[in-house]
Amino acid sequence: FFLMIRRPPRSTQSRSSAASDVYKRQIKYLDKMSVPNSVDGIRVPKSIIVFDVKVYDVEQDLNELAQQLLNFQQDGLTWNTDYKILEVAYGIQKLQIGVVVEDEKVSVDELIDTLQDNHSEVIQNIDTVSYTHLTLPTIYSVQISVVAVSLKK
C-alpha cells in the first residue's frame, strides 16, 4: 500500500464549506480574544495552547487557582477566561485553561516553569493538551488518506 497526502480544496470566506467555517470560527475566536493579527502590517506568529493543571490536594479550590493563573500577566500573553474543571477519577479534578501567546515574546516552557514555581505548594503538574500554531490569514489542514492497493500478476 502507499500513502497519499491530499490537500483539501481551496475555500473562500463567501463559500459555505467546512474549511471556510473553521476559518471563520478561528477568526472570530481571535477577534473575541482581542488579539491583533498584525503589528504595522507584519503578521505576528501566535499559538493557542491548552493546559491541564493538576494539583496535590483533592480539596484544592480550582476556581481560586484559575483566578490566580488568570491574574498572571506577561507581554505577549492573553489568557482565555473560559476554563473547565474536569473530573479525572475518584473525586480528583483538574483544571483545563487556555492561553494565546505571541511566539517571539513568550516561551511556553518558561511559562510553565514560572507558573509551577509561583504556585509550587498547590500545582503538582502542568501538561500541554493542545498546541496550535496560527499563521493568519492562511490556515491549512492536511487530509491524509491511506489507500491499499493489491498487486496481481
Disulfide bonds with the S-S distance in Angstrom:
none
